[in-house]
Amino acid sequence: MAHRLEHETKDHPAVRTLDALVVGQGFGGMYMLHRARGMGLDVLAIEAGDDVGGTWYWNRYPGARCDVMSIDYSYSFSNDIQQAWTWSEQFAAQPEIWSYAKWVADTLDLRRDIRFETRATSVTFDDDRKLWVVKTDRGDVFEVTYLIMATGPLSVPKGLDIPGKETFAGDIHLSGRWPHQPVDFAGKRVGVIGTGSTGIQIVPVVAEQAEHLVVFQRTPSFTLPMRNRKLDAEYVAQIKAHYPKLRAIARNSFNGGVRAVSTRPVFSVPADECERLMEEAWQHSGIAFLGLFSDLLFDQEANDVVADFVRRKIRETVNDPKTADALTPRDYPIFARRPCLDTHYYEAFNRDNVTLVDCLNEPIVAITENGVRTGTREIALDIIIAATGYDGLTGAMLAVDVIGREGRSLREKWAGGAHSHLGLMMEGFPNLFMIAGANGPSALANFIILNEQNADWICDCIAHLRANGHRTIEATREAEDAYMTLVTDIANRSLMPKANTWYVGANIPGKPRFFPIFAGGLTKYRELCAEAAAAGYRGFTLDQVGSASTQPQRALATPQPAP
C-alpha cells in the first residue's frame, strides 16, 4: 500500500497523511492493522520495540509464562492460523508466545506497514481539519483521520522507586524491561523485590541458579499450582478439529476462555464435599480451582472458605512456620487481587539458599552500594530484580501528550481516573479509539479475544462513518457518565475493590483510587458494544462531512447491570 507523502524540507519533516494510525503492535495492534488493511484503509502502525509482540516482546524475565491456557490465548479470527500453529504446552512460556506473534506477523505480512523503535510523543486534534496530528520521538509527523491506541493496559513498568538505587554497584534488572541477553545468576547473591504474579514466576527459576536468593515481600499473594504440562498430539488434534465451536463458546463466556466455570455456590454443597472438591481441583490445576465456585467474589463467607483452604495449603507446603505465616495473605479476599498460577513457588522457600524478608515488619529503607538496607540490617546482593509491576490501565495512554478537541488534555480529563464510554472512546476526543481500554473488561478477560472484539467494533464503526458520510465520532458526556456509573455499580457489588491492587491504582503514589474495570463479564460487555452499534451508535455524536455542526446528541439508555 502506498502512503501519501508531502514535501520534506530541512526545517519541515515529512508529513504522512493517512486514513488510520495504530499505536502499538502487541496482539491487539497487530490484529487492528490487519483488519484496517483489509478494509482498504491507508494505514500504518508504530511500535516502540524493534519487533512485534507487545508485552511478550518486553517481558523476557526468567519464568515468564502466560497464565491463560494457550488454546485460549491465541487468535481466533483465522482458522488457517489456528490450524497451522501448534502449541507445545498448556501454558506457553514467553519465548513460544513471542515466536507465535512473530510468526503471525510474517504470515500476514504486517511488518511492511510497521515503523519499529518509534514512540508517539504527542497527539493533537486539529479542530478545523478534523484530524489527528501525531508526532514521534524519531521526528515523524502523521496526519490521520482515525487514531487507534493499542498501547495495552500493562505497558509502562512502575520502576524501582527506592532511594539510593543509583549507588548500587551490582546490576539492577526491571522485569518489564528485561535484557535481551541471558542473565547469569550462578554464584550470585540475588534479590527479588515484589511478589505479584511476575515475582512468583521469577523466584522458583532464579532459586535454582543463584548462590543465594532473597525475596522482599510487602503484600503476600494467593497463588495456585499451575500444573503445566506438554500437549500431546491427540489432544492438539482434538482441539483443532473443534476450534470453531470452542471459540464461539469462549466469545460468549464470562472471561473469554473455555476453562470450566461452575454455577455452584460454595454453600450449596456439604462442607466435606466442598473440601473434597477443593482438594481435587488443587491437585489437578489452579485453572480448575479458579472456576470451582460461582460466588467467591460476591459472598465474603464463601470467599473465606476457599481462602482458608489455600492458607492451609501454604502452611502444609512451607516447612518453616514463620516463613509460612509471612507468605499467608490475610487482609483481602482471595481473587480480589489478580489470581496467580505458579510452578513450585511456595516450595522454593524450603530451599537452603532462599530467604524471605517480610517488608511489612522489616521495610526496605534504601538501596546501597552493596545491596538493600532495611530498618534493621543491610543485605549484601550482586543482582537486584525489580518485579514491581506496572502503572496499569492508564500509564501507557498518559505517557503520551494527548490533546483533544478545543485543546482538552487527556491528563486533565483523567485526573480523577480513567473515564470513557465502553472503554472504546471518550467525549472530547473525536475519532480516537482504544483497544482493550481501561474501562473495558481488561485484565478480567482473555486479552486476545477482547482485542479482537474491540478491533472488530472499531473497524465496523469506521466503515459506518465512511458509508454514511460522517467525518468524526465521539462519545457523549451522558454516555460516559452512565457507563462509568454501571462500571462502578457492578464493581461495588463484588469484593474486588476491597484489595489494594494495581486494578485500583494502589501501587502508584498519587494515582486516583477506584475500580475502573468492567466486571460484568465479557459476554455482557460484548452485548453493550453491539447494542450501541446496532442503535446507530447510540451514546455517540457523529459529525457530517463538510459541516461544522454536529447531529443532535442521542440520549443514552442506561445499560442494565449484569446479573
C-alpha distance (Angstrom), angle and dihedral (degrees) to the residues before:
residue distance angle dihedral
M1 . . .
A2 3.80 . .
H3 3.80 115.0 .
R4 3.79 121.6 -147.6
L5 3.82 112.9 -108.6
E6 3.76 125.1 -167.5
H7 3.82 123.7 -150.3
E8 3.80 114.8 -70.6
T9 3.80 124.8 -148.0
K10 3.79 134.2 174.3
D11 3.81 92.1 -98.0
H12 3.79 97.3 36.6
P13 3.81 118.9 51.1
A14 3.77 120.4 -142.7
V15 3.80 113.9 -77.7
R16 3.77 115.2 -147.8
T17 3.77 114.8 -155.6
L18 3.78 112.9 -152.1
D19 3.75 140.6 169.9
A20 3.81 90.2 -134.5
L21 3.79 141.5 5.7
V22 3.81 122.5 -162.0
V23 3.81 115.4 -154.8
G24 3.80 110.0 -153.9
Q25 3.79 133.6 23.1
G26 3.74 105.7 -141.2
F27 3.78 117.3 120.8
G28 3.82 93.3 -68.3
G29 3.80 95.0 48.5
M30 3.80 92.9 45.1
Y31 3.78 92.5 54.1
M32 3.80 91.5 44.1
L33 3.81 90.8 53.4
H34 3.80 90.7 49.3
R35 3.83 93.1 49.1
A36 3.80 94.2 45.0
R37 3.80 91.6 51.2
G38 3.78 89.6 49.3
M39 3.81 89.2 56.0
G40 3.78 90.0 56.3
L41 3.81 94.6 -110.6
D42 3.78 119.9 153.8
V43 3.81 94.9 -119.3
L44 3.80 140.9 163.1
A45 3.79 133.1 179.8
I46 3.79 130.9 -146.9
E47 3.80 125.5 -154.5
A48 3.81 131.3 -174.3
G49 3.81 93.8 -144.9
D50 3.78 125.9 67.7
D51 3.81 91.8 -114.8
V52 3.78 142.0 23.5
G53 3.80 125.1 -85.8
G54 3.80 106.2 84.5
T55 3.80 109.4 -155.0
W56 3.78 90.3 12.6
Y57 3.80 91.3 54.2
W58 3.81 93.6 54.2
N59 3.83 102.0 34.8
R60 3.78 104.6 73.9
Y61 3.80 97.0 139.2
P62 3.83 120.5 138.8
G63 3.79 110.9 -76.0
A64 3.82 95.8 12.8
R65 3.78 106.5 164.1
C66 3.80 138.1 151.7
D67 3.80 116.3 -106.2
V68 3.80 91.7 -154.7
M69 3.80 116.0 83.8
S70 3.79 112.9 -96.9
I71 3.79 93.4 -125.4
D72 3.83 87.2 61.3
Y73 3.80 99.3 35.7
S74 3.78 95.7 68.6
Y75 3.78 138.4 77.8
S76 3.80 118.4 -70.9
F77 3.82 100.0 -177.1
S78 3.81 95.9 86.0
N79 3.77 123.3 47.2
D80 3.81 88.7 -167.6
I81 3.81 89.1 61.3
Q82 3.80 91.6 44.9
Q83 3.78 91.5 52.7
A84 3.80 96.8 42.8
W85 3.81 97.9 51.0
T86 3.81 121.8 68.4
W87 3.80 122.1 -165.6
S88 3.79 116.9 -143.2
E89 3.82 99.5 -156.3
Q90 3.79 138.6 34.7
F91 3.83 88.6 -120.7
A92 3.78 110.2 29.9
A93 3.80 122.5 -139.4
Q94 3.81 122.9 -128.5
P95 3.83 96.7 -97.6
E96 3.80 91.6 55.2
I97 3.81 94.2 45.1
W98 3.80 91.5 48.7
S99 3.81 90.1 47.6
Y100 3.80 87.8 52.9
A101 3.80 92.1 51.8
K102 3.81 91.4 49.6
W103 3.80 91.6 46.7
V104 3.81 91.5 52.0
A105 3.81 90.0 48.8
D106 3.80 89.2 52.8
T107 3.80 93.3 44.3
L108 3.81 91.9 52.1
D109 3.83 93.9 36.9
L110 3.80 90.7 -126.7
R111 3.80 100.4 152.1
R112 3.80 94.9 75.2
D113 3.82 88.1 69.4
I114 3.82 98.2 41.4
R115 3.80 126.4 91.8
F116 3.79 105.5 -154.0
E117 3.82 127.1 -157.9
T118 3.78 87.9 29.1
R119 3.81 126.2 125.9
A120 3.78 127.5 -169.1
T121 3.81 107.8 -123.8
S122 3.80 100.0 177.2
V123 3.79 137.1 8.4
T124 3.79 119.0 -170.5
F125 3.79 129.8 -178.6
D126 3.81 114.6 -131.6
D127 3.80 103.8 -144.5
D128 3.80 95.3 -163.8
R129 3.79 97.5 48.7
K130 3.82 95.0 31.3
L131 3.80 95.6 -133.1
W132 3.79 139.5 110.0
V133 3.80 121.9 -107.4
V134 3.81 108.9 -151.9
K135 3.80 122.8 -168.0
T136 3.79 124.8 -169.4
D137 3.78 137.7 -160.0
R138 3.80 88.8 -107.0
G139 3.79 93.6 59.5
D140 3.82 96.5 -101.6
V141 3.79 119.4 147.9
F142 3.80 118.4 -160.4
E143 3.79 125.9 -174.9
V144 3.79 108.3 -160.1
T145 3.78 138.1 172.5
Y146 3.81 96.0 -151.9
L147 3.80 121.8 35.6
I148 3.81 116.9 -165.9
M149 3.80 117.0 -167.8
A150 3.80 107.4 -156.0
T151 3.80 92.6 165.8
G152 3.80 96.6 132.3
P153 3.81 131.3 -132.8
L154 3.83 95.2 -98.9
S155 3.79 104.8 44.0
V156 3.81 107.4 106.7
P157 3.83 113.9 66.4
K158 3.78 115.1 -139.6
G159 3.79 91.4 -134.4
L160 3.78 128.2 -152.4
D161 3.81 110.6 -58.3
I162 3.81 98.0 -177.0
P163 3.82 120.3 123.8
G164 3.81 116.9 -109.2
K165 3.79 99.1 26.0
E166 3.81 90.4 130.1
T167 3.83 89.5 61.2
F168 3.81 96.1 57.1
A169 3.80 111.3 118.5
G170 3.79 94.4 -155.5
D171 3.79 132.2 61.2
I172 3.80 125.5 -70.4
H173 3.80 116.8 -159.5
L174 3.79 124.1 -169.9
S175 3.79 110.9 -145.8
G176 3.80 92.7 -140.8
R177 3.81 92.7 51.6
W178 3.79 100.3 37.8
P179 3.83 118.9 173.8
H180 3.78 116.6 -97.0
Q181 3.79 89.2 -131.0
P182 3.83 123.5 71.2
V183 3.80 115.6 -93.2
D184 3.81 115.0 -135.2
F185 3.81 112.9 -139.3
A186 3.81 96.6 171.6
G187 3.79 111.5 128.6
K188 3.81 91.6 0.8
R189 3.77 133.5 125.5
V190 3.81 104.7 -129.9
G191 3.79 131.5 -169.4
V192 3.81 123.4 -161.1
I193 3.79 114.6 -161.4
G194 3.79 111.9 -161.7
T195 3.79 133.7 34.2
G196 3.78 105.1 -152.9
S197 3.79 120.2 118.0
T198 3.82 92.2 -62.2
G199 3.80 95.8 49.7
I200 3.80 89.6 46.2
Q201 3.81 89.2 57.6
I202 3.81 94.4 44.4
V203 3.81 100.2 48.2
P204 3.84 101.5 66.4
V205 3.82 92.9 45.6
V206 3.80 97.1 47.3
A207 3.82 90.9 42.5
E208 3.81 89.0 64.5
Q209 3.82 92.3 53.1
A210 3.79 108.6 33.1
E211 3.79 126.7 83.8
H212 3.78 87.1 -132.7
L213 3.80 133.0 -2.6
V214 3.79 124.8 -157.9
V215 3.81 116.0 -165.8
F216 3.81 115.5 -156.9
Q217 3.81 108.7 -156.4
R218 3.78 127.3 -178.0
T219 3.82 103.3 166.8
P220 3.81 116.6 20.5
S221 3.80 116.7 -133.5
F222 3.78 130.3 -141.0
T223 3.78 106.1 -121.2
L224 3.79 130.8 178.6
P225 3.80 129.7 -154.1
M226 3.80 110.7 -92.7
R227 3.83 95.2 -157.2
N228 3.80 90.5 -160.7
R229 3.79 118.0 -166.3
K230 3.78 142.3 -179.1
L231 3.80 115.1 -97.2
D232 3.77 114.0 -120.2
A233 3.80 122.5 -139.8
E234 3.81 94.7 -111.0
Y235 3.80 92.6 54.7
V236 3.81 92.5 46.3
A237 3.80 90.6 50.8
Q238 3.80 90.3 50.5
I239 3.81 91.7 51.2
K240 3.80 93.4 47.9
A241 3.79 91.9 48.6
H242 3.79 91.1 55.0
Y243 3.79 101.4 31.3
P244 3.85 96.5 117.0
K245 3.82 91.8 55.4
L246 3.81 92.8 42.4
R247 3.81 91.4 51.5
A248 3.80 91.2 50.4
I249 3.80 89.1 53.2
A250 3.82 91.4 47.7
R251 3.80 93.9 51.0
N252 3.79 89.5 52.7
S253 3.79 96.9 45.2
F254 3.78 129.4 98.1
N255 3.81 95.2 -109.5
G256 3.81 103.7 22.8
G257 3.79 97.0 -106.3
V258 3.78 141.4 96.3
R259 3.79 99.6 -123.8
A260 3.78 113.4 124.0
V261 3.80 114.8 -90.0
S262 3.79 117.4 -172.3
T263 3.80 127.4 -142.8
R264 3.83 88.0 -154.9
P265 3.84 117.2 117.8
V266 3.79 116.7 -141.7
F267 3.81 95.6 -114.7
S268 3.80 94.0 48.2
V269 3.82 89.0 83.9
P270 3.83 130.3 53.9
A271 3.80 116.2 -94.4
D272 3.80 94.4 -109.9
E273 3.82 90.9 50.1
C274 3.81 90.3 48.5
E275 3.80 89.6 52.9
R276 3.81 91.4 48.8
L277 3.81 92.0 50.1
M278 3.81 92.0 50.2
E279 3.79 93.4 47.3
E280 3.80 91.8 49.1
A281 3.81 92.4 48.6
W282 3.82 91.9 45.9
Q283 3.79 91.1 54.4
H284 3.82 92.8 44.6
S285 3.82 100.1 46.4
G286 3.76 143.8 -57.0
I287 3.79 89.9 -111.7
A288 3.82 88.7 64.0
F289 3.80 90.0 46.9
L290 3.82 91.7 54.6
G291 3.80 92.4 60.6
L292 3.78 97.2 40.6
F293 3.82 100.0 104.4
S294 3.79 133.5 21.8
D295 3.80 103.7 -144.8
L296 3.80 105.0 51.2
L297 3.79 94.6 111.5
F298 3.81 95.0 42.8
D299 3.81 106.2 41.5
Q300 3.80 118.3 54.7
E301 3.81 93.8 -161.3
A302 3.81 91.3 52.1
N303 3.80 89.4 46.5
D304 3.80 90.4 52.4
V305 3.81 91.6 55.6
V306 3.80 92.3 56.6
A307 3.82 94.7 38.5
D308 3.81 90.6 52.9
F309 3.81 90.2 52.0
V310 3.82 91.2 54.3
R311 3.81 91.0 45.4
R312 3.81 88.8 55.3
K313 3.80 89.6 50.4
I314 3.80 90.4 54.2
R315 3.81 90.8 52.6
E316 3.81 91.1 47.0
T317 3.81 92.6 49.8
V318 3.82 103.0 42.1
N319 3.80 112.5 67.8
D320 3.80 99.8 -156.6
P321 3.84 109.7 71.4
K322 3.81 93.5 -151.8
T323 3.81 92.6 52.1
A324 3.81 91.4 44.7
D325 3.80 90.1 51.4
A326 3.83 91.6 51.7
L327 3.83 91.2 48.7
T328 3.80 92.3 52.4
P329 3.84 115.9 98.7
R330 3.80 115.7 -140.1
D331 3.78 111.9 155.1
Y332 3.80 102.8 68.7
P333 3.82 139.0 37.2
I334 3.78 118.1 -87.8
F335 3.82 111.3 -100.1
A336 3.83 92.1 16.7
R337 3.78 82.9 103.8
R338 3.79 116.2 51.3
P339 3.82 108.9 -69.3
C340 3.80 108.9 -116.4
L341 3.79 128.5 -151.5
D342 3.79 117.1 -158.3
T343 3.77 144.2 -176.3
H344 3.84 108.3 -135.7
Y345 3.80 95.7 -34.4
Y346 3.80 97.0 146.6
E347 3.80 90.3 39.3
A348 3.82 89.5 58.8
F349 3.81 89.6 69.9
N350 3.81 90.0 63.5
R351 3.81 89.6 66.3
D352 3.80 117.7 102.7
N353 3.80 90.9 -131.4
V354 3.82 96.5 56.0
T355 3.82 124.5 84.7
L356 3.80 128.1 -178.7
V357 3.81 121.1 -145.8
D358 3.81 112.0 -161.2
C359 3.80 101.6 -145.9
L360 3.79 93.0 -169.5
N361 3.81 88.0 69.2
E362 3.81 97.5 23.9
P363 3.80 107.5 32.2
I364 3.80 123.2 -165.1
V365 3.80 110.1 -106.1
A366 3.79 101.7 -178.5
I367 3.76 147.7 -26.8
T368 3.78 112.3 -109.7
E369 3.77 135.2 -168.6
N370 3.80 89.6 -91.0
G371 3.80 103.0 37.5
V372 3.80 140.4 -70.2
R373 3.78 125.7 -18.7
T374 3.80 119.1 -154.3
G375 3.78 127.3 -175.5
T376 3.80 90.7 -84.5
R377 3.82 109.2 27.8
E378 3.78 149.6 2.9
I379 3.81 117.0 -110.2
A380 3.80 114.4 -153.8
L381 3.82 114.9 -134.1
D382 3.79 138.7 171.9
I383 3.84 97.1 -164.5
I384 3.80 131.5 26.3
I385 3.81 120.3 -160.6
A386 3.80 113.7 -161.1
A387 3.81 107.3 -152.8
T388 3.78 89.4 169.7
G389 3.79 100.2 139.3
Y390 3.79 132.7 -131.6
D391 3.75 144.2 -62.5
G392 3.77 83.7 -109.3
L393 3.80 131.7 -151.7
T394 3.83 97.5 -3.6
G395 3.81 105.7 31.2
A396 3.80 98.1 90.1
M397 3.81 94.9 46.0
L398 3.79 92.9 47.3
A399 3.81 91.7 47.8
V400 3.81 86.6 72.1
D401 3.81 120.4 68.4
V402 3.81 98.4 -119.3
I403 3.81 116.1 -173.4
G404 3.79 117.1 -178.8
R405 3.76 137.0 -174.7
E406 3.84 115.9 -23.5
G407 3.80 91.2 6.7
R408 3.80 96.3 -62.9
S409 3.79 114.7 163.7
L410 3.80 121.4 -137.5
R411 3.80 89.0 -146.0
E412 3.79 89.0 59.2
K413 3.79 92.9 44.0
W414 3.79 91.1 51.8
A415 3.80 96.2 39.3
G416 3.80 87.7 112.5
G417 3.82 93.9 40.4
A418 3.80 138.5 -72.0
H419 3.80 111.5 -39.6
S420 3.81 123.7 178.8
H421 3.78 144.6 127.6
L422 3.82 113.4 -93.1
G423 3.81 88.9 -21.1
L424 3.80 85.5 -83.3
M425 3.81 108.5 89.3
M426 3.81 141.5 8.6
E427 3.78 135.9 -141.8
G428 3.79 109.1 -107.3
F429 3.81 94.9 26.6
P430 3.82 108.2 84.8
N431 3.80 118.8 -160.4
L432 3.81 92.3 2.1
F433 3.80 108.0 130.5
M434 3.80 127.7 -172.7
I435 3.80 125.8 -151.8
A436 3.82 112.9 -148.9
G437 3.80 89.6 -5.0
A438 3.79 124.1 -168.8
N439 3.81 95.1 -95.9
G440 3.80 99.1 50.1
P441 3.83 124.8 82.7
S442 3.82 86.7 -75.7
A443 3.81 112.0 155.1
L444 3.81 91.8 12.0
A445 3.81 93.8 66.1
N446 3.79 140.0 51.1
F447 3.81 100.7 -80.5
I448 3.78 96.9 -147.1
I449 3.81 95.1 52.2
L450 3.81 88.8 44.7
N451 3.81 91.0 48.9
E452 3.80 90.8 52.3
Q453 3.81 91.7 48.0
N454 3.81 92.5 50.9
A455 3.81 96.1 42.9
D456 3.81 90.1 49.9
W457 3.82 90.5 50.3
I458 3.80 91.2 49.5
C459 3.81 93.0 48.9
D460 3.80 91.8 47.7
C461 3.79 89.0 49.3
I462 3.82 92.9 51.0
A463 3.81 89.9 47.9
H464 3.81 89.3 52.2
L465 3.80 91.8 50.4
R466 3.77 93.3 49.9
A467 3.79 94.8 44.1
N468 3.80 93.6 49.9
G469 3.78 101.4 41.6
H470 3.81 98.7 -105.8
R471 3.79 119.9 144.7
T472 3.81 100.5 -171.1
I473 3.79 142.6 19.0
E474 3.79 130.3 -169.9
A475 3.78 136.7 164.9
T476 3.79 119.5 -97.7
R477 3.78 121.1 -120.8
E478 3.81 90.2 -120.6
A479 3.80 91.1 54.1
E480 3.77 92.6 49.3
D481 3.78 93.2 49.2
A482 3.80 93.5 47.2
Y483 3.80 92.9 47.7
M484 3.81 94.0 46.8
T485 3.82 89.4 49.4
L486 3.79 87.4 54.5
V487 3.82 91.5 48.5
T488 3.80 91.1 51.0
D489 3.80 94.6 44.4
I490 3.80 93.3 52.2
A491 3.80 92.6 46.4
N492 3.79 92.5 48.8
R493 3.80 91.1 54.4
S494 3.81 87.5 60.9
L495 3.79 134.8 60.9
M496 3.80 94.6 -117.7
P497 3.82 98.3 98.3
K498 3.82 89.2 56.6
A499 3.80 93.2 78.5
N500 3.80 124.6 75.3
T501 3.80 98.6 -125.8
W502 3.78 141.0 143.0
Y503 3.80 84.8 -99.0
V504 3.82 87.9 74.1
G505 3.82 95.9 32.2
A506 3.80 94.3 -107.1
N507 3.82 93.2 138.1
I508 3.82 94.3 61.4
P509 3.84 117.5 69.2
G510 3.79 111.5 -123.7
K511 3.79 95.2 11.0
P512 3.84 114.7 137.1
R513 3.81 111.6 -98.7
F514 3.78 116.7 -131.3
F515 3.80 138.4 105.7
P516 3.84 104.5 -101.6
I517 3.82 99.7 173.0
F518 3.80 123.5 103.7
A519 3.81 102.1 -116.7
G520 3.79 97.6 -179.3
G521 3.81 93.7 96.8
L522 3.79 135.2 -100.0
T523 3.81 94.3 -85.9
K524 3.80 93.8 56.2
Y525 3.80 91.0 43.3
R526 3.80 91.8 52.5
E527 3.82 89.1 49.9
L528 3.82 91.7 53.5
C529 3.81 91.7 49.6
A530 3.81 92.5 47.1
E531 3.80 93.1 46.8
A532 3.80 92.3 52.9
A533 3.81 91.8 51.1
A534 3.81 94.4 44.1
A535 3.81 90.1 52.9
G536 3.82 91.9 58.7
Y537 3.81 92.6 -88.2
R538 3.75 95.7 -52.7
G539 3.77 110.3 -159.5
F540 3.80 92.6 34.1
T541 3.81 134.6 93.5
L542 3.80 117.1 -135.5
D543 3.82 124.3 -160.2
Q544 3.77 122.4 -144.5
V545 3.81 117.4 -126.3
G546 3.78 110.0 -99.1
S547 3.79 93.8 10.4
A548 3.78 125.4 113.5
S549 3.79 92.0 -159.6
T550 3.76 128.0 73.3
Q551 3.75 130.5 -132.7
P552 3.80 115.3 -97.8
Q553 3.77 110.3 -81.5
R554 3.76 114.1 -103.9
A555 3.76 114.8 -130.3
L556 3.78 113.2 -114.3
A557 3.75 117.0 -126.9
T558 3.78 104.1 -138.2
P559 3.82 108.7 -111.8
Q560 3.75 115.9 -118.5
P561 3.82 114.9 -114.4
A562 3.76 117.9 -104.5
P563 3.78 114.6 -99.8
